Amino acid sequence: MAVPKKKHSKARTRRRKAINSKLAVPTLITSPESGEKVRRHRVDLASGFYRGKQVIDPENL
C-alpha cells in the first residue's frame, strides 16, 4: 500500500479544498424583451417570453 513520504502542509490542504468547494456563478444574459438579467434557458418572468415566444402571462403570476 502506498504511504505518503512527507506530510502536506495545512496551507496546501486548505488550498486544495478551497478550489474544489467554490460555488459556480450562474450565467446571466440580458433579455431582449424586458432588458433584465435572466438565466439562460429559462423563461423570463418579467415578460413571459422564452426563445422569442410568449409562453406565460406575467400578469397571472
C-alpha distance matrix in Angstrom:
0.0 3.8 6.4 10.0 12.4 15.4 16.6 18.4 22.0 23.8 26.0 23.2 21.6 25.1 26.2 23.4 24.3 28.0 27.9 26.3 28.7 32.0 34.7 36.3 40.0 42.0 44.1 47.7 50.7 54.5 56.4 59.4 61.5 61.0 59.5 56.8 53.0 51.3 47.8 47.6 48.2 49.8 53.4 55.3 56.5 59.3 61.0 59.5 58.8 55.9 55.9 59.6 60.8 61.7 59.6 60.3 63.2 62.2 65.3 64.0 60.7
3.8 0.0 3.8 6.7 9.2 12.2 13.6 15.1 18.9 21.0 22.9 20.0 18.7 22.4 23.2 20.6 21.9 25.5 25.2 24.0 26.6 29.7 32.6 34.2 37.8 40.0 42.0 45.7 48.7 52.3 54.4 57.5 59.7 59.1 57.4 54.8 51.0 49.5 46.1 45.9 46.7 48.4 52.1 53.8 55.1 57.7 59.5 58.2 57.4 54.5 54.5 58.1 59.5 60.4 58.5 59.2 62.1 60.9 64.1 63.0 59.6
6.4 3.8 0.0 3.8 6.3 9.0 10.3 12.5 16.1 18.3 20.5 18.0 16.8 20.5 21.7 19.5 20.8 24.3 24.5 23.7 26.1 29.2 32.3 34.2 37.8 40.2 42.3 45.9 49.1 52.7 54.9 58.0 60.2 59.4 57.6 54.9 51.1 49.8 46.5 46.6 47.7 49.2 52.8 54.3 55.5 58.0 59.9 58.8 58.2 55.5 55.6 59.2 60.6 61.3 59.5 60.1 62.8 61.4 64.5 63.4 60.0
10.0 6.7 3.8 0.0 3.8 5.6 7.0 8.9 12.6 15.1 17.1 14.5 13.8 17.6 18.5 16.7 18.4 21.7 21.9 21.6 24.0 26.9 30.3 32.2 35.6 38.3 40.4 43.9 47.0 50.5 53.0 56.1 58.3 57.4 55.5 52.8 49.0 47.9 44.8 45.0 46.4 47.8 51.5 52.7 54.0 56.3 58.3 57.4 56.7 54.1 54.2 57.7 59.3 60.1 58.4 58.9 61.5 60.0 63.0 62.2 58.7
12.4 9.2 6.3 3.8 0.0 3.8 7.0 9.5 12.8 15.9 17.7 15.3 15.5 19.2 19.9 18.7 20.7 23.7 23.9 24.1 26.6 29.2 32.7 34.5 37.9 40.7 42.6 46.1 49.2 52.6 55.2 58.3 60.7 59.7 57.6 55.0 51.2 50.3 47.3 47.5 49.1 50.6 54.3 55.3 56.7 58.8 60.9 60.1 59.4 56.8 56.8 60.2 62.0 62.8 61.3 61.8 64.4 62.8 65.9 65.2 61.6
15.4 12.2 9.0 5.6 3.8 0.0 3.8 6.4 9.2 12.6 14.3 12.4 12.9 16.4 17.3 16.6 18.7 21.4 21.9 22.5 24.8 27.2 30.8 32.9 36.1 39.1 41.1 44.5 47.6 51.0 53.7 56.8 59.1 58.0 55.8 53.1 49.4 48.7 45.9 46.3 48.1 49.5 53.1 53.9 55.2 57.1 59.4 58.8 58.2 55.8 55.9 59.2 61.0 61.7 60.3 60.7 63.1 61.3 64.3 63.7 60.1
16.6 13.6 10.3 7.0 7.0 3.8 0.0 3.8 6.4 9.2 11.6 10.2 10.0 13.4 14.9 14.4 16.0 18.7 19.8 20.4 22.2 24.8 28.3 30.7 33.9 37.0 39.2 42.5 45.7 49.0 51.7 54.9 57.1 55.8 53.7 50.9 47.2 46.5 43.8 44.5 46.3 47.4 50.9 51.7 52.8 54.7 57.1 56.6 56.1 53.9 54.2 57.5 59.2 59.7 58.2 58.4 60.7 58.8 61.7 61.1 57.4
18.4 15.1 12.5 8.9 9.5 6.4 3.8 0.0 3.8 6.6 8.3 6.4 6.6 10.1 11.1 10.9 12.8 15.2 16.2 17.0 18.9 21.3 24.9 27.2 30.3 33.5 35.6 38.9 42.1 45.4 48.1 51.3 53.6 52.3 50.0 47.2 43.6 43.0 40.3 41.0 43.0 44.2 47.6 48.3 49.4 51.3 53.6 53.2 52.8 50.5 50.9 54.1 55.8 56.4 55.0 55.2 57.5 55.5 58.4 57.9 54.3
22.0 18.9 16.1 12.6 12.8 9.2 6.4 3.8 0.0 3.8 5.4 5.3 6.3 8.6 9.9 11.0 12.6 14.3 15.8 17.3 18.6 20.6 24.3 26.9 29.6 33.0 35.2 38.2 41.5 44.6 47.5 50.7 52.9 51.4 49.1 46.2 42.7 42.4 39.9 40.9 43.1 44.1 47.4 47.8 48.8 50.5 53.0 52.8 52.5 50.5 51.0 54.0 55.8 56.2 55.0 55.0 57.1 54.8 57.7 57.3 53.6
23.8 21.0 18.3 15.1 15.9 12.6 9.2 6.6 3.8 0.0 3.8 5.5 5.1 5.9 8.4 9.9 10.5 11.9 14.2 15.6 16.2 18.3 21.9 24.7 27.4 30.9 33.3 36.2 39.6 42.6 45.4 48.7 50.7 49.0 46.8 43.8 40.3 40.0 37.7 39.0 41.2 41.9 45.1 45.4 46.2 47.8 50.5 50.3 50.2 48.4 49.1 52.1 53.8 54.0 52.7 52.5 54.4 52.1 54.8 54.4 50.7
26.0 22.9 20.5 17.1 17.7 14.3 11.6 8.3 5.4 3.8 0.0 3.8 5.5 5.2 5.9 8.6 9.9 10.3 12.2 14.4 15.2 16.6 20.3 22.8 25.2 28.8 31.0 33.8 37.1 40.0 43.0 46.2 48.4 46.7 44.3 41.4 38.0 37.9 35.7 37.0 39.4 40.2 43.4 43.5 44.5 45.9 48.5 48.6 48.3 46.5 47.1 50.0 51.9 52.2 51.1 51.0 52.9 50.5 53.3 53.2 49.5
23.2 20.0 18.0 14.5 15.3 12.4 10.2 6.4 5.3 5.5 3.8 0.0 3.8 5.5 5.1 6.3 8.7 9.9 10.8 12.7 14.4 16.1 19.8 22.0 24.8 28.2 30.2 33.2 36.5 39.6 42.5 45.6 47.9 46.5 44.2 41.4 37.8 37.5 35.1 36.0 38.3 39.3 42.7 43.1 44.3 45.9 48.3 48.1 47.6 45.6 45.9 49.0 50.9 51.4 50.3 50.5 52.6 50.4 53.4 53.2 49.5
21.6 18.7 16.8 13.8 15.5 12.9 10.0 6.6 6.3 5.1 5.5 3.8 0.0 3.8 5.5 5.3 6.3 8.7 10.2 11.1 12.5 14.8 18.5 21.0 24.0 27.3 29.6 32.7 36.1 39.4 42.0 45.3 47.4 46.0 43.9 40.9 37.3 36.7 34.1 35.1 37.1 38.0 41.4 42.0 43.0 44.8 47.2 46.9 46.6 44.5 45.1 48.2 49.9 50.2 48.9 48.9 51.1 49.0 51.9 51.4 47.8
25.1 22.4 20.5 17.6 19.2 16.4 13.4 10.1 8.6 5.9 5.2 5.5 3.8 0.0 3.8 5.4 5.0 6.0 8.6 10.0 10.4 12.4 16.0 18.8 21.5 24.9 27.5 30.3 33.8 36.9 39.6 42.9 44.9 43.3 41.1 38.1 34.6 34.2 31.8 33.1 35.3 35.9 39.2 39.5 40.3 42.0 44.6 44.4 44.3 42.5 43.2 46.2 47.9 48.0 46.8 46.6 48.6 46.3 49.1 48.8 45.0
26.2 23.2 21.7 18.5 19.9 17.3 14.9 11.1 9.9 8.4 5.9 5.1 5.5 3.8 0.0 3.8 5.5 5.1 6.3 8.8 10.0 11.1 14.9 17.2 19.8 23.2 25.4 28.3 31.6 34.7 37.6 40.8 43.0 41.5 39.2 36.4 32.8 32.5 30.2 31.2 33.6 34.6 37.9 38.1 39.2 40.8 43.2 43.1 42.7 40.8 41.3 44.3 46.2 46.6 45.5 45.6 47.6 45.4 48.3 48.2 44.6
23.4 20.6 19.5 16.7 18.7 16.6 14.4 10.9 11.0 9.9 8.6 6.3 5.3 5.4 3.8 0.0 3.8 5.5 5.4 6.5 8.8 10.7 14.4 16.4 19.5 22.6 24.8 28.0 31.3 34.6 37.3 40.5 42.7 41.5 39.3 36.5 32.8 32.2 29.5 30.2 32.3 33.4 36.9 37.5 38.7 40.6 42.8 42.5 41.9 39.7 40.1 43.3 45.1 45.6 44.4 44.6 46.9 44.9 48.0 47.6 44.0
24.3 21.9 20.8 18.4 20.7 18.7 16.0 12.8 12.6 10.5 9.9 8.7 6.3 5.0 5.5 3.8 0.0 3.8 5.5 5.3 6.2 8.9 12.4 15.0 18.2 21.3 23.9 27.0 30.5 33.8 36.2 39.6 41.6 40.1 38.2 35.2 31.6 30.7 28.0 29.1 31.0 31.8 35.2 35.8 36.8 38.7 41.1 40.7 40.4 38.4 39.1 42.3 43.8 44.0 42.6 42.6 44.8 42.8 45.7 45.2 41.5
28.0 25.5 24.3 21.7 23.7 21.4 18.7 15.2 14.3 11.9 10.3 9.9 8.7 6.0 5.1 5.5 3.8 0.0 3.8 5.5 5.2 6.4 10.1 12.8 15.6 19.0 21.5 24.4 27.9 31.0 33.6 37.0 39.0 37.4 35.3 32.3 28.7 28.2 25.8 27.1 29.4 30.1 33.3 33.6 34.5 36.2 38.7 38.6 38.4 36.5 37.3 40.3 41.9 42.1 40.9 40.9 42.8 40.6 43.5 43.3 39.6
27.9 25.2 24.5 21.9 23.9 21.9 19.8 16.2 15.8 14.2 12.2 10.8 10.2 8.6 6.3 5.4 5.5 3.8 0.0 3.8 5.6 5.9 9.6 11.3 14.2 17.4 19.5 22.7 26.0 29.3 32.0 35.2 37.4 36.1 34.0 31.2 27.5 26.9 24.3 25.2 27.5 28.5 31.9 32.4 33.7 35.4 37.6 37.4 36.8 34.8 35.2 38.2 40.1 40.6 39.5 39.8 41.9 39.9 43.0 42.9 39.3
26.3 24.0 23.7 21.6 24.1 22.5 20.4 17.0 17.3 15.6 14.4 12.7 11.1 10.0 8.8 6.5 5.3 5.5 3.8 0.0 3.8 5.8 8.8 10.6 14.1 16.8 19.2 22.6 26.0 29.4 31.7 35.1 37.1 36.0 34.1 31.3 27.5 26.4 23.5 24.2 26.1 27.1 30.6 31.4 32.7 34.7 36.9 36.3 35.8 33.5 34.1 37.3 38.9 39.4 38.0 38.3 40.6 38.8 41.9 41.5 37.9
28.7 26.6 26.1 24.0 26.6 24.8 22.2 18.9 18.6 16.2 15.2 14.4 12.5 10.4 10.0 8.8 6.2 5.2 5.6 3.8 0.0 3.8 6.5 9.4 12.6 15.5 18.4 21.5 25.1 28.3 30.5 34.0 35.8 34.3 32.6 29.5 25.9 24.8 22.1 23.4 25.3 25.8 29.1 29.7 30.6 32.6 35.1 34.5 34.4 32.4 33.4 36.5 37.9 38.0 36.6 36.5 38.6 36.6 39.6 39.0 35.4
32.0 29.7 29.2 26.9 29.2 27.2 24.8 21.3 20.6 18.3 16.6 16.1 14.8 12.4 11.1 10.7 8.9 6.4 5.9 5.8 3.8 0.0 3.8 6.5 9.3 12.6 15.3 18.2 21.8 25.0 27.4 30.8 32.7 31.2 29.3 26.3 22.6 21.9 19.4 20.8 23.1 23.7 26.9 27.2 28.2 30.0 32.4 32.2 31.9 30.1 31.0 33.9 35.5 35.7 34.6 34.5 36.5 34.4 37.4 37.2 33.6
34.7 32.6 32.3 30.3 32.7 30.8 28.3 24.9 24.3 21.9 20.3 19.8 18.5 16.0 14.9 14.4 12.4 10.1 9.6 8.8 6.5 3.8 0.0 3.8 6.4 9.3 12.5 15.2 18.9 22.0 24.2 27.8 29.4 27.9 26.2 23.1 19.5 18.5 16.0 17.6 19.9 20.1 23.3 23.6 24.5 26.4 28.8 28.5 28.4 26.7 27.8 30.7 32.1 32.1 30.9 30.8 32.7 30.6 33.6 33.4 29.8
36.3 34.2 34.2 32.2 34.5 32.9 30.7 27.2 26.9 24.7 22.8 22.0 21.0 18.8 17.2 16.4 15.0 12.8 11.3 10.6 9.4 6.5 3.8 0.0 3.8 6.3 9.1 12.2 15.7 19.0 21.3 24.7 26.6 25.4 23.6 20.7 17.0 15.9 13.1 14.3 16.7 17.4 20.7 21.1 22.5 24.4 26.4 26.1 25.6 23.7 24.5 27.5 29.1 29.4 28.4 28.6 30.7 28.8 32.0 32.0 28.6
40.0 37.8 37.8 35.6 37.9 36.1 33.9 30.3 29.6 27.4 25.2 24.8 24.0 21.5 19.8 19.5 18.2 15.6 14.2 14.1 12.6 9.3 6.4 3.8 0.0 3.8 6.5 8.9 12.6 15.7 18.1 21.5 23.4 22.0 20.1 17.2 13.4 12.8 10.6 12.3 15.3 15.7 18.6 18.4 19.9 21.3 23.5 23.6 23.1 21.6 22.5 25.1 26.9 27.1 26.5 26.5 28.4 26.2 29.4 29.7 26.4
42.0 40.0 40.2 38.3 40.7 39.1 37.0 33.5 33.0 30.9 28.8 28.2 27.3 24.9 23.2 22.6 21.3 19.0 17.4 16.8 15.5 12.6 9.3 6.3 3.8 0.0 3.8 6.3 9.9 13.1 15.1 18.6 20.3 19.2 17.6 14.8 11.1 9.6 6.9 8.6 11.5 11.9 15.0 15.0 16.8 18.4 20.3 20.1 19.5 17.8 18.8 21.5 23.2 23.4 22.7 23.0 25.0 23.1 26.5 26.8 23.6
44.1 42.0 42.3 40.4 42.6 41.1 39.2 35.6 35.2 33.3 31.0 30.2 29.6 27.5 25.4 24.8 23.9 21.5 19.5 19.2 18.4 15.3 12.5 9.1 6.5 3.8 0.0 3.8 6.8 10.4 12.6 15.8 18.0 17.4 15.5 13.3 9.6 8.5 6.1 6.7 10.2 11.3 14.3 14.1 16.6 17.8 19.2 19.2 18.0 16.2 16.5 19.1 21.3 22.0 21.8 22.5 24.5 22.8 26.3 27.0 24.2
47.7 45.7 45.9 43.9 46.1 44.5 42.5 38.9 38.2 36.2 33.8 33.2 32.7 30.3 28.3 28.0 27.0 24.4 22.7 22.6 21.5 18.2 15.2 12.2 8.9 6.3 3.8 0.0 3.8 6.9 9.3 12.6 14.7 13.7 11.8 9.5 5.8 5.4 4.7 6.3 10.0 10.4 12.5 11.4 13.9 14.7 16.0 16.6 15.5 14.4 14.9 17.0 19.2 19.6 19.9 20.4 22.0 20.0 23.5 24.6 21.9
50.7 48.7 49.1 47.0 49.2 47.6 45.7 42.1 41.5 39.6 37.1 36.5 36.1 33.8 31.6 31.3 30.5 27.9 26.0 26.0 25.1 21.8 18.9 15.7 12.6 9.9 6.8 3.8 0.0 3.8 6.3 9.2 11.8 11.4 9.3 8.1 5.4 5.6 6.3 6.5 9.9 10.5 12.0 10.5 13.6 13.8 14.4 15.3 13.6 12.6 12.6 14.1 16.8 17.6 18.5 19.4 20.9 19.2 22.7 24.2 22.0
54.5 52.3 52.7 50.5 52.6 51.0 49.0 45.4 44.6 42.6 40.0 39.6 39.4 36.9 34.7 34.6 33.8 31.0 29.3 29.4 28.3 25.0 22.0 19.0 15.7 13.1 10.4 6.9 3.8 0.0 3.8 6.3 8.8 8.2 5.6 5.5 4.6 6.3 8.8 9.4 12.1 12.0 12.3 9.9 12.8 12.0 12.3 14.0 12.4 12.5 12.7 13.2 15.9 16.4 18.0 18.6 19.5 17.7 20.9 22.9 21.0
56.4 54.4 54.9 53.0 55.2 53.7 51.7 48.1 47.5 45.4 43.0 42.5 42.0 39.6 37.6 37.3 36.2 33.6 32.0 31.7 30.5 27.4 24.2 21.3 18.1 15.1 12.6 9.3 6.3 3.8 0.0 3.8 5.5 5.7 4.9 5.5 6.2 6.5 9.2 9.4 11.1 10.5 9.8 7.3 10.4 9.5 9.0 10.6 8.8 9.3 9.9 9.9 12.3 12.7 14.5 15.2 16.1 14.6 17.9 20.0 18.5
59.4 57.5 58.0 56.1 58.3 56.8 54.9 51.3 50.7 48.7 46.2 45.6 45.3 42.9 40.8 40.5 39.6 37.0 35.2 35.1 34.0 30.8 27.8 24.7 21.5 18.6 15.8 12.6 9.2 6.3 3.8 0.0 3.8 5.9 5.5 8.1 9.6 10.3 12.8 12.4 13.7 13.4 12.3 9.9 12.9 11.4 9.8 11.7 9.4 10.4 10.0 8.7 11.6 12.5 15.1 16.2 16.9 15.8 18.9 21.3 20.4
61.5 59.7 60.2 58.3 60.7 59.1 57.1 53.6 52.9 50.7 48.4 47.9 47.4 44.9 43.0 42.7 41.6 39.0 37.4 37.1 35.8 32.7 29.4 26.6 23.4 20.3 18.0 14.7 11.8 8.8 5.5 3.8 0.0 3.8 5.9 8.3 10.8 11.1 14.0 14.1 14.7 13.5 11.4 8.7 10.9 8.9 6.6 9.0 7.4 9.6 10.3 8.3 10.1 10.0 12.9 13.5 13.6 12.6 15.4 18.0 17.6
61.0 59.1 59.4 57.4 59.7 58.0 55.8 52.3 51.4 49.0 46.7 46.5 46.0 43.3 41.5 41.5 40.1 37.4 36.1 36.0 34.3 31.2 27.9 25.4 22.0 19.2 17.4 13.7 11.4 8.2 5.7 5.9 3.8 0.0 3.8 5.5 8.7 9.7 13.2 14.3 15.5 13.7 11.6 8.1 9.4 6.6 5.9 9.2 9.0 11.5 13.0 11.6 12.9 12.0 14.4 14.0 13.6 11.6 14.2 17.0 16.0
59.5 57.4 57.6 55.5 57.6 55.8 53.7 50.0 49.1 46.8 44.3 44.2 43.9 41.1 39.2 39.3 38.2 35.3 34.0 34.1 32.6 29.3 26.2 23.6 20.1 17.6 15.5 11.8 9.3 5.6 4.9 5.5 5.9 3.8 0.0 3.8 6.8 9.0 12.6 13.7 15.7 14.6 13.4 9.9 11.8 9.4 9.5 12.4 11.7 13.4 14.3 13.4 15.5 15.2 17.4 17.3 17.2 15.0 17.7 20.4 19.0
56.8 54.8 54.9 52.8 55.0 53.1 50.9 47.2 46.2 43.8 41.4 41.4 40.9 38.1 36.4 36.5 35.2 32.3 31.2 31.3 29.5 26.3 23.1 20.7 17.2 14.8 13.3 9.5 8.1 5.5 5.5 8.1 8.3 5.5 3.8 0.0 3.8 6.3 10.1 12.1 14.4 12.8 11.9 8.4 9.8 7.9 9.4 12.0 12.0 13.3 14.9 14.8 16.5 15.8 17.2 16.7 16.8 14.1 16.9 19.2 17.2
53.0 51.0 51.1 49.0 51.2 49.4 47.2 43.6 42.7 40.3 38.0 37.8 37.3 34.6 32.8 32.8 31.6 28.7 27.5 27.5 25.9 22.6 19.5 17.0 13.4 11.1 9.6 5.8 5.4 4.6 6.2 9.6 10.8 8.7 6.8 3.8 0.0 3.8 7.1 9.5 12.4 11.2 11.5 8.8 10.7 10.1 11.8 13.5 13.1 13.4 14.8 15.6 17.5 17.2 18.1 17.8 18.6 16.1 19.2 20.9 18.5
51.3 49.5 49.8 47.9 50.3 48.7 46.5 43.0 42.4 40.0 37.9 37.5 36.7 34.2 32.5 32.2 30.7 28.2 26.9 26.4 24.8 21.9 18.5 15.9 12.8 9.6 8.5 5.4 5.6 6.3 6.5 10.3 11.1 9.7 9.0 6.3 3.8 0.0 3.8 6.5 8.9 7.4 8.2 6.3 8.6 9.4 10.9 11.5 11.1 10.7 12.4 14.0 15.5 15.2 15.4 15.4 16.8 14.7 18.1 19.3 16.7
47.8 46.1 46.5 44.8 47.3 45.9 43.8 40.3 39.9 37.7 35.7 35.1 34.1 31.8 30.2 29.5 28.0 25.8 24.3 23.5 22.1 19.4 16.0 13.1 10.6 6.9 6.1 4.7 6.3 8.8 9.2 12.8 14.0 13.2 12.6 10.1 7.1 3.8 0.0 3.8 6.5 5.9 8.4 8.3 10.6 12.4 13.7 13.4 12.6 11.2 12.5 15.0 16.4 16.5 16.1 16.5 18.5 16.9 20.5 21.0 18.3
47.6 45.9 46.6 45.0 47.5 46.3 44.5 41.0 40.9 39.0 37.0 36.0 35.1 33.1 31.2 30.2 29.1 27.1 25.2 24.2 23.4 20.8 17.6 14.3 12.3 8.6 6.7 6.3 6.5 9.4 9.4 12.4 14.1 14.3 13.7 12.1 9.5 6.5 3.8 0.0 3.8 5.5 8.5 9.4 12.5 14.4 14.7 13.9 12.2 9.8 10.2 13.2 15.0 15.9 15.5 16.7 19.2 18.3 22.0 22.5 20.2
48.2 46.7 47.7 46.4 49.1 48.1 46.3 43.0 43.1 41.2 39.4 38.3 37.1 35.3 33.6 32.3 31.0 29.4 27.5 26.1 25.3 23.1 19.9 16.7 15.3 11.5 10.2 10.0 9.9 12.1 11.1 13.7 14.7 15.5 15.7 14.4 12.4 8.9 6.5 3.8 0.0 3.8 7.0 9.3 12.2 14.7 14.5 12.8 10.9 7.8 8.3 11.8 12.9 13.9 13.0 14.7 17.7 17.4 21.2 21.3 19.2
49.8 48.4 49.2 47.8 50.6 49.5 47.4 44.2 44.1 41.9 40.2 39.3 38.0 35.9 34.6 33.4 31.8 30.1 28.5 27.1 25.8 23.7 20.1 17.4 15.7 11.9 11.3 10.4 10.5 12.0 10.5 13.4 13.5 13.7 14.6 12.8 11.2 7.4 5.9 5.5 3.8 0.0 3.8 6.4 8.7 11.6 11.9 10.0 9.1 6.9 9.1 12.0 12.3 12.3 11.0 11.9 14.7 14.0 17.8 17.7 15.5
53.4 52.1 52.8 51.5 54.3 53.1 50.9 47.6 47.4 45.1 43.4 42.7 41.4 39.2 37.9 36.9 35.2 33.3 31.9 30.6 29.1 26.9 23.3 20.7 18.6 15.0 14.3 12.5 12.0 12.3 9.8 12.3 11.4 11.6 13.4 11.9 11.5 8.2 8.4 8.5 7.0 3.8 0.0 3.8 5.9 8.8 8.6 6.2 5.9 5.0 8.4 10.2 9.9 9.0 7.9 8.3 10.9 10.5 14.3 14.4 12.6
55.3 53.8 54.3 52.7 55.3 53.9 51.7 48.3 47.8 45.4 43.5 43.1 42.0 39.5 38.1 37.5 35.8 33.6 32.4 31.4 29.7 27.2 23.6 21.1 18.4 15.0 14.1 11.4 10.5 9.9 7.3 9.9 8.7 8.1 9.9 8.4 8.8 6.3 8.3 9.4 9.3 6.4 3.8 0.0 3.8 5.5 5.8 5.2 5.6 6.5 9.6 10.4 10.6 9.4 9.5 9.2 10.6 9.1 12.8 13.9 12.0
56.5 55.1 55.5 54.0 56.7 55.2 52.8 49.4 48.8 46.2 44.5 44.3 43.0 40.3 39.2 38.7 36.8 34.5 33.7 32.7 30.6 28.2 24.5 22.5 19.9 16.8 16.6 13.9 13.6 12.8 10.4 12.9 10.9 9.4 11.8 9.8 10.7 8.6 10.6 12.5 12.2 8.7 5.9 3.8 0.0 3.8 5.6 5.1 7.6 9.4 12.9 13.4 12.7 10.4 10.0 8.2 8.7 6.3 9.8 10.7 8.4
59.3 57.7 58.0 56.3 58.8 57.1 54.7 51.3 50.5 47.8 45.9 45.9 44.8 42.0 40.8 40.6 38.7 36.2 35.4 34.7 32.6 30.0 26.4 24.4 21.3 18.4 17.8 14.7 13.8 12.0 9.5 11.4 8.9 6.6 9.4 7.9 10.1 9.4 12.4 14.4 14.7 11.6 8.8 5.5 3.8 0.0 3.8 6.0 8.4 11.1 14.2 13.7 13.5 11.1 11.9 10.0 9.3 6.3 9.2 11.3 9.6
61.0 59.5 59.9 58.3 60.9 59.4 57.1 53.6 53.0 50.5 48.5 48.3 47.2 44.6 43.2 42.8 41.1 38.7 37.6 36.9 35.1 32.4 28.8 26.4 23.5 20.3 19.2 16.0 14.4 12.3 9.0 9.8 6.6 5.9 9.5 9.4 11.8 10.9 13.7 14.7 14.5 11.9 8.6 5.8 5.6 3.8 0.0 3.8 5.6 9.0 11.8 10.7 10.2 7.8 9.5 8.3 7.7 6.0 9.1 11.5 11.0
59.5 58.2 58.8 57.4 60.1 58.8 56.6 53.2 52.8 50.3 48.6 48.1 46.9 44.4 43.1 42.5 40.7 38.6 37.4 36.3 34.5 32.2 28.5 26.1 23.6 20.1 19.2 16.6 15.3 14.0 10.6 11.7 9.0 9.2 12.4 12.0 13.5 11.5 13.4 13.9 12.8 10.0 6.2 5.2 5.1 6.0 3.8 0.0 3.8 6.8 10.3 9.8 8.3 5.5 5.9 4.8 5.7 5.5 9.1 10.3 9.8
58.8 57.4 58.2 56.7 59.4 58.2 56.1 52.8 52.5 50.2 48.3 47.6 46.6 44.3 42.7 41.9 40.4 38.4 36.8 35.8 34.4 31.9 28.4 25.6 23.1 19.5 18.0 15.5 13.6 12.4 8.8 9.4 7.4 9.0 11.7 12.0 13.1 11.1 12.6 12.2 10.9 9.1 5.9 5.6 7.6 8.4 5.6 3.8 0.0 3.8 6.7 6.0 5.3 4.2 5.8 7.1 8.8 9.2 12.7 13.9 13.5
55.9 54.5 55.5 54.1 56.8 55.8 53.9 50.5 50.5 48.4 46.5 45.6 44.5 42.5 40.8 39.7 38.4 36.5 34.8 33.5 32.4 30.1 26.7 23.7 21.6 17.8 16.2 14.4 12.6 12.5 9.3 10.4 9.6 11.5 13.4 13.3 13.4 10.7 11.2 9.8 7.8 6.9 5.0 6.5 9.4 11.1 9.0 6.8 3.8 0.0 3.8 5.5 5.5 6.3 6.5 8.9 11.6 12.2 15.9 16.5 15.7
55.9 54.5 55.6 54.2 56.8 55.9 54.2 50.9 51.0 49.1 47.1 45.9 45.1 43.2 41.3 40.1 39.1 37.3 35.2 34.1 33.4 31.0 27.8 24.5 22.5 18.8 16.5 14.9 12.6 12.7 9.9 10.0 10.3 13.0 14.3 14.9 14.8 12.4 12.5 10.2 8.3 9.1 8.4 9.6 12.9 14.2 11.8 10.3 6.7 3.8 0.0 3.8 5.7 8.3 9.3 12.3 14.9 15.7 19.3 20.1 19.5
59.6 58.1 59.2 57.7 60.2 59.2 57.5 54.1 54.0 52.1 50.0 49.0 48.2 46.2 44.3 43.3 42.3 40.3 38.2 37.3 36.5 33.9 30.7 27.5 25.1 21.5 19.1 17.0 14.1 13.2 9.9 8.7 8.3 11.6 13.4 14.8 15.6 14.0 15.0 13.2 11.8 12.0 10.2 10.4 13.4 13.7 10.7 9.8 6.0 5.5 3.8 0.0 3.8 6.8 9.2 12.1 13.9 15.0 18.2 19.5 19.5
60.8 59.5 60.6 59.3 62.0 61.0 59.2 55.8 55.8 53.8 51.9 50.9 49.9 47.9 46.2 45.1 43.8 41.9 40.1 38.9 37.9 35.5 32.1 29.1 26.9 23.2 21.3 19.2 16.8 15.9 12.3 11.6 10.1 12.9 15.5 16.5 17.5 15.5 16.4 15.0 12.9 12.3 9.9 10.6 12.7 13.5 10.2 8.3 5.3 5.5 5.7 3.8 0.0 3.8 6.1 9.2 11.2 13.1 16.0 17.0 17.4
61.7 60.4 61.3 60.1 62.8 61.7 59.7 56.4 56.2 54.0 52.2 51.4 50.2 48.0 46.6 45.6 44.0 42.1 40.6 39.4 38.0 35.7 32.1 29.4 27.1 23.4 22.0 19.6 17.6 16.4 12.7 12.5 10.0 12.0 15.2 15.8 17.2 15.2 16.5 15.9 13.9 12.3 9.0 9.4 10.4 11.1 7.8 5.5 4.2 6.3 8.3 6.8 3.8 0.0 3.8 5.9 7.5 9.5 12.3 13.3 14.0
59.6 58.5 59.5 58.4 61.3 60.3 58.2 55.0 55.0 52.7 51.1 50.3 48.9 46.8 45.5 44.4 42.6 40.9 39.5 38.0 36.6 34.6 30.9 28.4 26.5 22.7 21.8 19.9 18.5 18.0 14.5 15.1 12.9 14.4 17.4 17.2 18.1 15.4 16.1 15.5 13.0 11.0 7.9 9.5 10.0 11.9 9.5 5.9 5.8 6.5 9.3 9.2 6.1 3.8 0.0 3.8 7.0 9.4 12.3 12.2 12.5
60.3 59.2 60.1 58.9 61.8 60.7 58.4 55.2 55.0 52.5 51.0 50.5 48.9 46.6 45.6 44.6 42.6 40.9 39.8 38.3 36.5 34.5 30.8 28.6 26.5 23.0 22.5 20.4 19.4 18.6 15.2 16.2 13.5 14.0 17.3 16.7 17.8 15.4 16.5 16.7 14.7 11.9 8.3 9.2 8.2 10.0 8.3 4.8 7.1 8.9 12.3 12.1 9.2 5.9 3.8 0.0 3.8 6.2 8.8 8.4 8.8
63.2 62.1 62.8 61.5 64.4 63.1 60.7 57.5 57.1 54.4 52.9 52.6 51.1 48.6 47.6 46.9 44.8 42.8 41.9 40.6 38.6 36.5 32.7 30.7 28.4 25.0 24.5 22.0 20.9 19.5 16.1 16.9 13.6 13.6 17.2 16.8 18.6 16.8 18.5 19.2 17.7 14.7 10.9 10.6 8.7 9.3 7.7 5.7 8.8 11.6 14.9 13.9 11.2 7.5 7.0 3.8 0.0 3.8 5.5 5.9 7.4
62.2 60.9 61.4 60.0 62.8 61.3 58.8 55.5 54.8 52.1 50.5 50.4 49.0 46.3 45.4 44.9 42.8 40.6 39.9 38.8 36.6 34.4 30.6 28.8 26.2 23.1 22.8 20.0 19.2 17.7 14.6 15.8 12.6 11.6 15.0 14.1 16.1 14.7 16.9 18.3 17.4 14.0 10.5 9.1 6.3 6.3 6.0 5.5 9.2 12.2 15.7 15.0 13.1 9.5 9.4 6.2 3.8 0.0 3.8 5.5 5.5
65.3 64.1 64.5 63.0 65.9 64.3 61.7 58.4 57.7 54.8 53.3 53.4 51.9 49.1 48.3 48.0 45.7 43.5 43.0 41.9 39.6 37.4 33.6 32.0 29.4 26.5 26.3 23.5 22.7 20.9 17.9 18.9 15.4 14.2 17.7 16.9 19.2 18.1 20.5 22.0 21.2 17.8 14.3 12.8 9.8 9.2 9.1 9.1 12.7 15.9 19.3 18.2 16.0 12.3 12.3 8.8 5.5 3.8 0.0 3.8 5.7
64.0 63.0 63.4 62.2 65.2 63.7 61.1 57.9 57.3 54.4 53.2 53.2 51.4 48.8 48.2 47.6 45.2 43.3 42.9 41.5 39.0 37.2 33.4 32.0 29.7 26.8 27.0 24.6 24.2 22.9 20.0 21.3 18.0 17.0 20.4 19.2 20.9 19.3 21.0 22.5 21.3 17.7 14.4 13.9 10.7 11.3 11.5 10.3 13.9 16.5 20.1 19.5 17.0 13.3 12.2 8.4 5.9 5.5 3.8 0.0 3.8
60.7 59.6 60.0 58.7 61.6 60.1 57.4 54.3 53.6 50.7 49.5 49.5 47.8 45.0 44.6 44.0 41.5 39.6 39.3 37.9 35.4 33.6 29.8 28.6 26.4 23.6 24.2 21.9 22.0 21.0 18.5 20.4 17.6 16.0 19.0 17.2 18.5 16.7 18.3 20.2 19.2 15.5 12.6 12.0 8.4 9.6 11.0 9.8 13.5 15.7 19.5 19.5 17.4 14.0 12.5 8.8 7.4 5.5 5.7 3.8 0.0
